[in-house]
């Protein structure tokens, strides 16, 4: 049970880092069009898309990735609570 919990929390943490890196790529011209940027886009955009539909940008600032990362953290805490209750 501990191995499954560790795996899930590690995957959620790595996914959060992938989102952060993907967002930071927007600060560098052409970085998202690189091979690495396109791979991250395929991984991150399906998750970020619903948040972007709900939360409009504030001027030129898109805060939807912050909300998306917070949702991942809440999911991580929820998984931790569930595994504590089960075992």
Secondary structure, DSSP 8 states (H G I E B T S, - for coil): -HHHHHHHHHHHHHHHHHHHHHHHHTTSTTSTTSHHHHHHHHHHHHHHHHHHHHS--BTTB--HHHHHHHHHHHHHHHHHHHHHHH-
